[in-house]
Amino acid sequence: MATKKTKAAGLTITLKKSLIGCKEKQIATAISLGLKKPGDSTVQPDNDQTKGKIAKISHLVEVTE
C-alpha cells in the first residue's frame, strides 16, 4: 500500500520593524529565523520551537500561515 507523505504546514514570517534598539536576545532570535532587516520574509516549519521564537519577537514580526 502506498501512502502519501504530506508536507508540514509552514509559517511565513515577515520582519515589520527594525532591530535597532532591541535587546541582544531579540536580535539573535530574529537572525535565527533568517530575518535581518525590515521586509525580510522566511518560511519556517509550524512547530513549538518556531512558535516560541515568534512569541519572543511578536511585536516585531507579522505571521501568516
PDB file of N, CA, C, O and CB in Angstrom:
ATOM      1  N   MET A   1       0.820  -1.186   0.000  1.00  0.00           N
ATOM      2  CA  MET A   1       0.000   0.000   0.000  1.00  0.00           C
ATOM      3  C   MET A   1       0.868   1.255   0.000  1.00  0.00           C
ATOM      4  O   MET A   1       1.766   1.385   0.833  1.00  0.00           O
ATOM      5  CB  MET A   1      -0.935  -0.005   1.200  1.00  0.00           C
ATOM      6  N   ALA A   2       0.619   2.153  -0.898  1.00  0.00           N
ATOM      7  CA  ALA A   2       1.383   3.395  -0.960  1.00  0.00           C
ATOM      8  C   ALA A   2       0.722   4.458  -0.089  1.00  0.00           C
ATOM      9  O   ALA A   2      -0.497   4.630  -0.113  1.00  0.00           O
ATOM     10  CB  ALA A   2       1.506   3.890  -2.419  1.00  0.00           C
ATOM     11  N   THR A   3       1.520   5.146   0.657  1.00  0.00           N
ATOM     12  CA  THR A   3       0.984   6.226   1.482  1.00  0.00           C
ATOM     13  C   THR A   3       1.554   7.543   1.003  1.00  0.00           C
ATOM     14  O   THR A   3       2.696   7.622   0.552  1.00  0.00           O
ATOM     15  CB  THR A   3       1.307   6.004   2.981  1.00  0.00           C
ATOM     16  N   LYS A   4       0.748   8.559   1.108  1.00  0.00           N
ATOM     17  CA  LYS A   4       1.183   9.890   0.716  1.00  0.00           C
ATOM     18  C   LYS A   4       1.922  10.542   1.875  1.00  0.00           C
ATOM     19  O   LYS A   4       1.498  10.470   3.029  1.00  0.00           O
ATOM     20  CB  LYS A   4      -0.017  10.756   0.273  1.00  0.00           C
ATOM     21  N   LYS A   5       3.009  11.164   1.545  1.00  0.00           N
ATOM     22  CA  LYS A   5       3.704  11.951   2.557  1.00  0.00           C
ATOM     23  C   LYS A   5       3.223  13.389   2.406  1.00  0.00           C
ATOM     24  O   LYS A   5       3.303  13.978   1.329  1.00  0.00           O
ATOM     25  CB  LYS A   5       5.275  11.843   2.409  1.00  0.00           C
ATOM     26  N   THR A   6       2.727  13.933   3.496  1.00  0.00           N
ATOM     27  CA  THR A   6       2.242  15.305   3.446  1.00  0.00           C
ATOM     28  C   THR A   6       3.319  16.248   3.942  1.00  0.00           C
ATOM     29  O   THR A   6       4.080  15.921   4.853  1.00  0.00           O
ATOM     30  CB  THR A   6       0.960  15.466   4.276  1.00  0.00           C
ATOM     31  N   LYS A   7       3.374  17.400   3.344  1.00  0.00           N
ATOM     32  CA  LYS A   7       4.333  18.402   3.768  1.00  0.00           C
ATOM     33  C   LYS A   7       3.838  19.046   5.056  1.00  0.00           C
ATOM     34  O   LYS A   7       2.637  19.253   5.230  1.00  0.00           O
ATOM     35  CB  LYS A   7       4.552  19.466   2.664  1.00  0.00           C
ATOM     36  N   ALA A   8       4.734  19.352   5.932  1.00  0.00           N
ATOM     37  CA  ALA A   8       4.375  20.062   7.159  1.00  0.00           C
ATOM     38  C   ALA A   8       3.990  21.488   6.787  1.00  0.00           C
ATOM     39  O   ALA A   8       4.633  22.124   5.952  1.00  0.00           O
ATOM     40  CB  ALA A   8       5.554  20.048   8.197  1.00  0.00           C
ATOM     41  N   ALA A   9       2.942  21.970   7.413  1.00  0.00           N
ATOM     42  CA  ALA A   9       2.499  23.321   7.139  1.00  0.00           C
ATOM     43  C   ALA A   9       3.577  24.296   7.578  1.00  0.00           C
ATOM     44  O   ALA A   9       4.204  24.115   8.622  1.00  0.00           O
ATOM     45  CB  ALA A   9       1.163  23.619   7.847  1.00  0.00           C
ATOM     46  N   GLY A  10       3.788  25.320   6.785  1.00  0.00           N
ATOM     47  CA  GLY A  10       4.814  26.303   7.106  1.00  0.00           C
ATOM     48  C   GLY A  10       4.206  27.631   7.487  1.00  0.00           C
ATOM     49  O   GLY A  10       3.077  27.945   7.109  1.00  0.00           O
ATOM     50  N   LEU A  11       4.962  28.409   8.239  1.00  0.00           N
ATOM     51  CA  LEU A  11       4.563  29.747   8.627  1.00  0.00           C
ATOM     52  C   LEU A  11       5.440  30.744   7.882  1.00  0.00           C
ATOM     53  O   LEU A  11       6.662  30.602   7.851  1.00  0.00           O
ATOM     54  CB  LEU A  11       4.668  29.944  10.165  1.00  0.00           C
ATOM     55  N   THR A  12       4.815  31.752   7.283  1.00  0.00           N
ATOM     56  CA  THR A  12       5.566  32.808   6.643  1.00  0.00           C
ATOM     57  C   THR A  12       5.731  33.934   7.658  1.00  0.00           C
ATOM     58  O   THR A  12       4.750  34.486   8.157  1.00  0.00           O
ATOM     59  CB  THR A  12       4.857  33.306   5.340  1.00  0.00           C
ATOM     60  N   ILE A  13       6.973  34.263   7.953  1.00  0.00           N
ATOM     61  CA  ILE A  13       7.271  35.262   8.967  1.00  0.00           C
ATOM     62  C   ILE A  13       7.949  36.445   8.280  1.00  0.00           C
ATOM     63  O   ILE A  13       8.925  36.268   7.551  1.00  0.00           O
ATOM     64  CB  ILE A  13       8.173  34.670  10.104  1.00  0.00           C
ATOM     65  N   THR A  14       7.430  37.657   8.515  1.00  0.00           N
ATOM     66  CA  THR A  14       7.974  38.863   7.916  1.00  0.00           C
ATOM     67  C   THR A  14       8.370  39.836   9.018  1.00  0.00           C
ATOM     68  O   THR A  14       7.586  40.105   9.927  1.00  0.00           O
ATOM     69  CB  THR A  14       6.954  39.511   6.950  1.00  0.00           C
ATOM     70  N   LEU A  15       9.582  40.360   8.936  1.00  0.00           N
ATOM     71  CA  LEU A  15      10.053  41.351   9.899  1.00  0.00           C
ATOM     72  C   LEU A  15       9.465  42.702   9.521  1.00  0.00           C
ATOM     73  O   LEU A  15       9.732  43.207   8.430  1.00  0.00           O
ATOM     74  CB  LEU A  15      11.616  41.410   9.941  1.00  0.00           C
ATOM     75  N   LYS A  16       8.663  43.296  10.410  1.00  0.00           N
ATOM     76  CA  LYS A  16       7.969  44.545  10.119  1.00  0.00           C
ATOM     77  C   LYS A  16       8.645  45.769  10.718  1.00  0.00           C
ATOM     78  O   LYS A  16       8.472  46.880  10.217  1.00  0.00           O
ATOM     79  CB  LYS A  16       6.565  44.465  10.617  1.00  0.00           C
ATOM     80  N   LYS A  17       9.415  45.575  11.788  1.00  0.00           N
ATOM     81  CA  LYS A  17      10.076  46.706  12.440  1.00  0.00           C
ATOM     82  C   LYS A  17      11.574  46.459  12.498  1.00  0.00           C
ATOM     83  O   LYS A  17      12.031  45.318  12.423  1.00  0.00           O
ATOM     84  CB  LYS A  17       9.509  46.937  13.860  1.00  0.00           C
ATOM     85  N   SER A  18      12.328  47.535  12.634  1.00  0.00           N
ATOM     86  CA  SER A  18      13.780  47.447  12.692  1.00  0.00           C
ATOM     87  C   SER A  18      14.245  46.807  13.993  1.00  0.00           C
ATOM     88  O   SER A  18      13.560  46.873  15.014  1.00  0.00           O
ATOM     89  CB  SER A  18      14.398  48.829  12.539  1.00  0.00           C
ATOM     90  N   LEU A  19      15.404  46.194  13.940  1.00  0.00           N
ATOM     91  CA  LEU A  19      16.007  45.572  15.114  1.00  0.00           C
ATOM     92  C   LEU A  19      16.853  46.561  15.914  1.00  0.00           C
ATOM     93  O   LEU A  19      17.385  46.212  16.968  1.00  0.00           O
ATOM     94  CB  LEU A  19      16.859  44.385  14.695  1.00  0.00           C
ATOM     95  N   ILE A  20      16.979  47.792  15.417  1.00  0.00           N
ATOM     96  CA  ILE A  20      17.763  48.809  16.124  1.00  0.00           C
ATOM     97  C   ILE A  20      17.079  49.115  17.451  1.00  0.00           C
ATOM     98  O   ILE A  20      15.879  49.387  17.491  1.00  0.00           O
ATOM     99  CB  ILE A  20      17.917  50.109  15.263  1.00  0.00           C
ATOM    100  N   GLY A  21      17.832  49.070  18.510  1.00  0.00           N
ATOM    101  CA  GLY A  21      17.303  49.365  19.838  1.00  0.00           C
ATOM    102  C   GLY A  21      16.732  48.163  20.558  1.00  0.00           C
ATOM    103  O   GLY A  21      16.311  48.276  21.710  1.00  0.00           O
ATOM    104  N   CYS A  22      16.708  47.015  19.904  1.00  0.00           N
ATOM    105  CA  CYS A  22      16.195  45.792  20.530  1.00  0.00           C
ATOM    106  C   CYS A  22      17.282  45.161  21.390  1.00  0.00           C
ATOM    107  O   CYS A  22      18.470  45.434  21.219  1.00  0.00           O
ATOM    108  CB  CYS A  22      15.697  44.785  19.457  1.00  0.00           C
ATOM    109  N   LYS A  23      16.855  44.321  22.309  1.00  0.00           N
ATOM    110  CA  LYS A  23      17.793  43.599  23.159  1.00  0.00           C
ATOM    111  C   LYS A  23      18.548  42.569  22.320  1.00  0.00           C
ATOM    112  O   LYS A  23      18.070  42.124  21.276  1.00  0.00           O
ATOM    113  CB  LYS A  23      17.054  42.913  24.341  1.00  0.00           C
ATOM    114  N   GLU A  24      19.740  42.199  22.802  1.00  0.00           N
ATOM    115  CA  GLU A  24      20.589  41.261  22.046  1.00  0.00           C
ATOM    116  C   GLU A  24      19.904  39.928  21.810  1.00  0.00           C
ATOM    117  O   GLU A  24      20.056  39.333  20.743  1.00  0.00           O
ATOM    118  CB  GLU A  24      21.900  41.030  22.778  1.00  0.00           C
ATOM    119  N   LYS A  25      19.151  39.450  22.791  1.00  0.00           N
ATOM    120  CA  LYS A  25      18.464  38.163  22.629  1.00  0.00           C
ATOM    121  C   LYS A  25      17.380  38.231  21.562  1.00  0.00           C
ATOM    122  O   LYS A  25      17.160  37.259  20.840  1.00  0.00           O
ATOM    123  CB  LYS A  25      17.854  37.720  23.954  1.00  0.00           C
ATOM    124  N   GLN A  26      16.697  39.374  21.455  1.00  0.00           N
ATOM    125  CA  GLN A  26      15.677  39.530  20.425  1.00  0.00           C
ATOM    126  C   GLN A  26      16.314  39.571  19.042  1.00  0.00           C
ATOM    127  O   GLN A  26      15.779  38.997  18.093  1.00  0.00           O
ATOM    128  CB  GLN A  26      14.854  40.801  20.669  1.00  0.00           C
ATOM    129  N   ILE A  27      17.450  40.243  18.925  1.00  0.00           N
ATOM    130  CA  ILE A  27      18.153  40.300  17.648  1.00  0.00           C
ATOM    131  C   ILE A  27      18.629  38.902  17.256  1.00  0.00           C
ATOM    132  O   ILE A  27      18.518  38.507  16.095  1.00  0.00           O
ATOM    133  CB  ILE A  27      19.350  41.283  17.723  1.00  0.00           C
ATOM    134  N   ALA A  28      19.158  38.154  18.224  1.00  0.00           N
ATOM    135  CA  ALA A  28      19.623  36.798  17.954  1.00  0.00           C
ATOM    136  C   ALA A  28      18.471  35.891  17.525  1.00  0.00           C
ATOM    137  O   ALA A  28      18.644  35.035  16.657  1.00  0.00           O
ATOM    138  CB  ALA A  28      20.314  36.221  19.189  1.00  0.00           C
ATOM    139  N   THR A  29      17.310  36.076  18.124  1.00  0.00           N
ATOM    140  CA  THR A  29      16.131  35.290  17.764  1.00  0.00           C
ATOM    141  C   THR A  29      15.707  35.590  16.335  1.00  0.00           C
ATOM    142  O   THR A  29      15.414  34.673  15.568  1.00  0.00           O
ATOM    143  CB  THR A  29      14.974  35.574  18.733  1.00  0.00           C
ATOM    144  N   ALA A  30      15.672  36.867  15.973  1.00  0.00           N
ATOM    145  CA  ALA A  30      15.296  37.255  14.612  1.00  0.00           C
ATOM    146  C   ALA A  30      16.274  36.675  13.596  1.00  0.00           C
ATOM    147  O   ALA A  30      15.860  36.168  12.553  1.00  0.00           O
ATOM    148  CB  ALA A  30      15.242  38.787  14.483  1.00  0.00           C
ATOM    149  N   ILE A  31      17.558  36.749  13.894  1.00  0.00           N
ATOM    150  CA  ILE A  31      18.568  36.223  12.973  1.00  0.00           C
ATOM    151  C   ILE A  31      18.445  34.708  12.846  1.00  0.00           C
ATOM    152  O   ILE A  31      18.656  34.156  11.767  1.00  0.00           O
ATOM    153  CB  ILE A  31      19.983  36.603  13.447  1.00  0.00           C
ATOM    154  N   SER A  32      18.101  34.029  13.956  1.00  0.00           N
ATOM    155  CA  SER A  32      17.951  32.570  13.891  1.00  0.00           C
ATOM    156  C   SER A  32      16.766  32.167  13.014  1.00  0.00           C
ATOM    157  O   SER A  32      16.723  31.055  12.487  1.00  0.00           O
ATOM    158  CB  SER A  32      17.775  31.990  15.300  1.00  0.00           C
ATOM    159  N   LEU A  33      15.806  33.080  12.864  1.00  0.00           N
ATOM    160  CA  LEU A  33      14.676  32.834  11.966  1.00  0.00           C
ATOM    161  C   LEU A  33      14.999  33.252  10.531  1.00  0.00           C
ATOM    162  O   LEU A  33      14.192  33.034   9.627  1.00  0.00           O
ATOM    163  CB  LEU A  33      13.435  33.582  12.461  1.00  0.00           C
ATOM    164  N   GLY A  34      16.159  33.845  10.319  1.00  0.00           N
ATOM    165  CA  GLY A  34      16.549  34.265   8.976  1.00  0.00           C
ATOM    166  C   GLY A  34      16.099  35.669   8.629  1.00  0.00           C
ATOM    167  O   GLY A  34      15.979  36.005   7.451  1.00  0.00           O
ATOM    168  N   LEU A  35      15.847  36.495   9.635  1.00  0.00           N
ATOM    169  CA  LEU A  35      15.374  37.860   9.425  1.00  0.00           C
ATOM    170  C   LEU A  35      16.463  38.836   9.844  1.00  0.00           C
ATOM    171  O   LEU A  35      16.900  38.824  10.995  1.00  0.00           O
ATOM    172  CB  LEU A  35      14.065  38.124  10.215  1.00  0.00           C
ATOM    173  N   LYS A  36      16.904  39.685   8.915  1.00  0.00           N
ATOM    174  CA  LYS A  36      17.993  40.613   9.225  1.00  0.00           C
ATOM    175  C   LYS A  36      17.571  42.067   9.133  1.00  0.00           C
ATOM    176  O   LYS A  36      18.030  42.895   9.921  1.00  0.00           O
ATOM    177  CB  LYS A  36      19.152  40.372   8.300  1.00  0.00           C
ATOM    178  N   LYS A  37      16.696  42.393   8.175  1.00  0.00           N
ATOM    179  CA  LYS A  37      16.280  43.778   8.033  1.00  0.00           C
ATOM    180  C   LYS A  37      14.789  43.835   7.741  1.00  0.00           C
ATOM    181  O   LYS A  37      14.220  42.856   7.258  1.00  0.00           O
ATOM    182  CB  LYS A  37      17.081  44.481   6.921  1.00  0.00           C
ATOM    183  N   PRO A  38      14.144  44.966   8.025  1.00  0.00           N
ATOM    184  CA  PRO A  38      12.695  45.064   7.803  1.00  0.00           C
ATOM    185  C   PRO A  38      12.320  44.712   6.362  1.00  0.00           C
ATOM    186  O   PRO A  38      12.966  45.150   5.409  1.00  0.00           O
ATOM    187  CB  PRO A  38      12.203  46.478   8.139  1.00  0.00           C
ATOM    188  N   GLY A  39      11.274  43.922   6.230  1.00  0.00           N
ATOM    189  CA  GLY A  39      10.823  43.481   4.912  1.00  0.00           C
ATOM    190  C   GLY A  39      11.274  42.079   4.568  1.00  0.00           C
ATOM    191  O   GLY A  39      10.736  41.468   3.645  1.00  0.00           O
ATOM    192  N   ASP A  40      12.259  41.551   5.295  1.00  0.00           N
ATOM    193  CA  ASP A  40      12.708  40.178   5.058  1.00  0.00           C
ATOM    194  C   ASP A  40      11.616  39.193   5.447  1.00  0.00           C
ATOM    195  O   ASP A  40      10.948  39.362   6.467  1.00  0.00           O
ATOM    196  CB  ASP A  40      14.000  39.881   5.845  1.00  0.00           C
ATOM    197  N   SER A  41      11.441  38.171   4.634  1.00  0.00           N
ATOM    198  CA  SER A  41      10.458  37.125   4.906  1.00  0.00           C
ATOM    199  C   SER A  41      11.122  35.766   4.842  1.00  0.00           C
ATOM    200  O   SER A  41      12.107  35.573   4.130  1.00  0.00           O
ATOM    201  CB  SER A  41       9.286  37.196   3.912  1.00  0.00           C
ATOM    202  N   THR A  42      10.575  34.832   5.589  1.00  0.00           N
ATOM    203  CA  THR A  42      11.079  33.472   5.588  1.00  0.00           C
ATOM    204  C   THR A  42       9.931  32.519   5.873  1.00  0.00           C
ATOM    205  O   THR A  42       8.938  32.894   6.498  1.00  0.00           O
ATOM    206  CB  THR A  42      12.215  33.298   6.623  1.00  0.00           C
ATOM    207  N   VAL A  43      10.075  31.287   5.411  1.00  0.00           N
ATOM    208  CA  VAL A  43       9.080  30.251   5.704  1.00  0.00           C
ATOM    209  C   VAL A  43       9.734  29.265   6.664  1.00  0.00           C
ATOM    210  O   VAL A  43      10.784  28.694   6.368  1.00  0.00           O
ATOM    211  CB  VAL A  43       8.573  29.528   4.386  1.00  0.00           C
ATOM    212  N   GLN A  44       9.105  29.076   7.809  1.00  0.00           N
ATOM    213  CA  GLN A  44       9.613  28.189   8.846  1.00  0.00           C
ATOM    214  C   GLN A  44       8.571  27.111   9.138  1.00  0.00           C
ATOM    215  O   GLN A  44       7.381  27.330   8.910  1.00  0.00           O
ATOM    216  CB  GLN A  44       9.966  28.984  10.137  1.00  0.00           C
ATOM    217  N   PRO A  45       8.993  25.966   9.632  1.00  0.00           N
ATOM    218  CA  PRO A  45       8.031  24.903   9.963  1.00  0.00           C
ATOM    219  C   PRO A  45       7.123  25.321  11.117  1.00  0.00           C
ATOM    220  O   PRO A  45       7.526  26.075  12.003  1.00  0.00           O
ATOM    221  CB  PRO A  45       8.771  23.601  10.324  1.00  0.00           C
ATOM    222  N   ASP A  46       5.906  24.824  11.089  1.00  0.00           N
ATOM    223  CA  ASP A  46       4.915  25.149  12.124  1.00  0.00           C
ATOM    224  C   ASP A  46       5.087  24.166  13.279  1.00  0.00           C
ATOM    225  O   ASP A  46       4.402  23.145  13.346  1.00  0.00           O
ATOM    226  CB  ASP A  46       3.448  25.094  11.552  1.00  0.00           C
ATOM    227  N   ASN A  47       6.013  24.487  14.190  1.00  0.00           N
ATOM    228  CA  ASN A  47       6.235  23.622  15.344  1.00  0.00           C
ATOM    229  C   ASN A  47       6.403  24.480  16.603  1.00  0.00           C
ATOM    230  O   ASN A  47       6.412  25.709  16.530  1.00  0.00           O
ATOM    231  CB  ASN A  47       7.483  22.716  15.123  1.00  0.00           C
ATOM    232  N   ASP A  48       6.534  23.826  17.745  1.00  0.00           N
ATOM    233  CA  ASP A  48       6.613  24.539  19.015  1.00  0.00           C
ATOM    234  C   ASP A  48       7.852  25.422  19.113  1.00  0.00           C
ATOM    235  O   ASP A  48       7.792  26.508  19.688  1.00  0.00           O
ATOM    236  CB  ASP A  48       6.601  23.555  20.158  1.00  0.00           C
ATOM    237  N   GLN A  49       8.965  24.970  18.562  1.00  0.00           N
ATOM    238  CA  GLN A  49      10.189  25.751  18.626  1.00  0.00           C
ATOM    239  C   GLN A  49      10.035  27.071  17.872  1.00  0.00           C
ATOM    240  O   GLN A  49      10.434  28.122  18.373  1.00  0.00           O
ATOM    241  CB  GLN A  49      11.360  24.949  18.059  1.00  0.00           C
ATOM    242  N   THR A  50       9.468  27.021  16.693  1.00  0.00           N
ATOM    243  CA  THR A  50       9.273  28.230  15.903  1.00  0.00           C
ATOM    244  C   THR A  50       8.276  29.155  16.580  1.00  0.00           C
ATOM    245  O   THR A  50       8.476  30.370  16.607  1.00  0.00           O
ATOM    246  CB  THR A  50       8.798  27.881  14.492  1.00  0.00           C
ATOM    247  N   LYS A  51       7.205  28.593  17.126  1.00  0.00           N
ATOM    248  CA  LYS A  51       6.202  29.421  17.809  1.00  0.00           C
ATOM    249  C   LYS A  51       6.784  30.116  19.034  1.00  0.00           C
ATOM    250  O   LYS A  51       6.392  31.239  19.351  1.00  0.00           O
ATOM    251  CB  LYS A  51       5.004  28.567  18.222  1.00  0.00           C
ATOM    252  N   GLY A  52       7.715  29.463  19.725  1.00  0.00           N
ATOM    253  CA  GLY A  52       8.378  30.078  20.865  1.00  0.00           C
ATOM    254  C   GLY A  52       9.230  31.260  20.441  1.00  0.00           C
ATOM    255  O   GLY A  52       9.252  32.290  21.115  1.00  0.00           O
ATOM    256  N   LYS A  53       9.931  31.114  19.328  1.00  0.00           N
ATOM    257  CA  LYS A  53      10.750  32.208  18.809  1.00  0.00           C
ATOM    258  C   LYS A  53       9.873  33.386  18.394  1.00  0.00           C
ATOM    259  O   LYS A  53      10.208  34.543  18.644  1.00  0.00           O
ATOM    260  CB  LYS A  53      11.597  31.728  17.618  1.00  0.00           C
ATOM    261  N   ILE A  54       8.752  33.074  17.758  1.00  0.00           N
ATOM    262  CA  ILE A  54       7.830  34.127  17.328  1.00  0.00           C
ATOM    263  C   ILE A  54       7.269  34.868  18.540  1.00  0.00           C
ATOM    264  O   ILE A  54       7.103  36.087  18.496  1.00  0.00           O
ATOM    265  CB  ILE A  54       6.682  33.532  16.482  1.00  0.00           C
ATOM    266  N   ALA A  55       6.978  34.150  19.610  1.00  0.00           N
ATOM    267  CA  ALA A  55       6.443  34.766  20.822  1.00  0.00           C
ATOM    268  C   ALA A  55       7.419  35.774  21.410  1.00  0.00           C
ATOM    269  O   ALA A  55       7.001  36.802  21.943  1.00  0.00           O
ATOM    270  CB  ALA A  55       6.112  33.699  21.857  1.00  0.00           C
ATOM    271  N   LYS A  56       8.724  35.487  21.319  1.00  0.00           N
ATOM    272  CA  LYS A  56       9.746  36.384  21.862  1.00  0.00           C
ATOM    273  C   LYS A  56       9.837  37.703  21.104  1.00  0.00           C
ATOM    274  O   LYS A  56      10.180  38.733  21.685  1.00  0.00           O
ATOM    275  CB  LYS A  56      11.092  35.701  21.842  1.00  0.00           C
ATOM    276  N   ILE A  57       9.528  37.676  19.797  1.00  0.00           N
ATOM    277  CA  ILE A  57       9.647  38.896  18.995  1.00  0.00           C
ATOM    278  C   ILE A  57       8.333  39.220  18.285  1.00  0.00           C
ATOM    279  O   ILE A  57       8.335  39.754  17.175  1.00  0.00           O
ATOM    280  CB  ILE A  57      10.778  38.750  17.966  1.00  0.00           C
ATOM    281  N   SER A  58       7.229  38.899  18.923  1.00  0.00           N
ATOM    282  CA  SER A  58       5.914  39.069  18.291  1.00  0.00           C
ATOM    283  C   SER A  58       5.611  40.531  17.932  1.00  0.00           C
ATOM    284  O   SER A  58       4.851  40.793  17.000  1.00  0.00           O
ATOM    285  CB  SER A  58       4.828  38.537  19.216  1.00  0.00           C
ATOM    286  N   HIS A  59       6.197  41.476  18.662  1.00  0.00           N
ATOM    287  CA  HIS A  59       5.958  42.887  18.395  1.00  0.00           C
ATOM    288  C   HIS A  59       6.745  43.395  17.175  1.00  0.00           C
ATOM    289  O   HIS A  59       6.552  44.529  16.738  1.00  0.00           O
ATOM    290  CB  HIS A  59       6.322  43.705  19.621  1.00  0.00           C
ATOM    291  N   LEU A  60       7.614  42.565  16.640  1.00  0.00           N
ATOM    292  CA  LEU A  60       8.443  42.959  15.501  1.00  0.00           C
ATOM    293  C   LEU A  60       8.054  42.272  14.201  1.00  0.00           C
ATOM    294  O   LEU A  60       8.463  42.710  13.125  1.00  0.00           O
ATOM    295  CB  LEU A  60       9.879  42.668  15.800  1.00  0.00           C
ATOM    296  N   VAL A  61       7.274  41.207  14.284  1.00  0.00           N
ATOM    297  CA  VAL A  61       7.015  40.379  13.102  1.00  0.00           C
ATOM    298  C   VAL A  61       5.522  40.257  12.804  1.00  0.00           C
ATOM    299  O   VAL A  61       4.665  40.528  13.645  1.00  0.00           O
ATOM    300  CB  VAL A  61       7.614  38.990  13.293  1.00  0.00           C
ATOM    301  N   GLU A  62       5.256  39.838  11.570  1.00  0.00           N
ATOM    302  CA  GLU A  62       3.899  39.506  11.126  1.00  0.00           C
ATOM    303  C   GLU A  62       3.947  38.059  10.630  1.00  0.00           C
ATOM    304  O   GLU A  62       4.828  37.688   9.854  1.00  0.00           O
ATOM    305  CB  GLU A  62       3.381  40.503   9.989  1.00  0.00           C
ATOM    306  N   VAL A  63       2.993  37.251  11.086  1.00  0.00           N
ATOM    307  CA  VAL A  63       2.996  35.822  10.761  1.00  0.00           C
ATOM    308  C   VAL A  63       1.736  35.475   9.974  1.00  0.00           C
ATOM    309  O   VAL A  63       0.629  35.852  10.357  1.00  0.00           O
ATOM    310  CB  VAL A  63       3.088  34.958  12.051  1.00  0.00           C
ATOM    311  N   THR A  64       1.919  34.752   8.867  1.00  0.00           N
ATOM    312  CA  THR A  64       0.788  34.223   8.096  1.00  0.00           C
ATOM    313  C   THR A  64       1.017  32.738   7.872  1.00  0.00           C
ATOM    314  O   THR A  64       2.158  32.284   7.787  1.00  0.00           O
ATOM    315  CB  THR A  64       0.619  34.975   6.731  1.00  0.00           C
ATOM    316  N   GLU A  65      -0.064  31.989   7.777  1.00  0.00           N
ATOM    317  CA  GLU A  65       0.048  30.546   7.583  1.00  0.00           C
ATOM    318  C   GLU A  65      -0.018  30.188   6.120  1.00  0.00           C
ATOM    319  O   GLU A  65       0.061  29.011   5.768  1.00  0.00           O
ATOM    320  CB  GLU A  65      -1.043  29.817   8.343  1.00  0.00           C
TER     321      GLU A  65
END
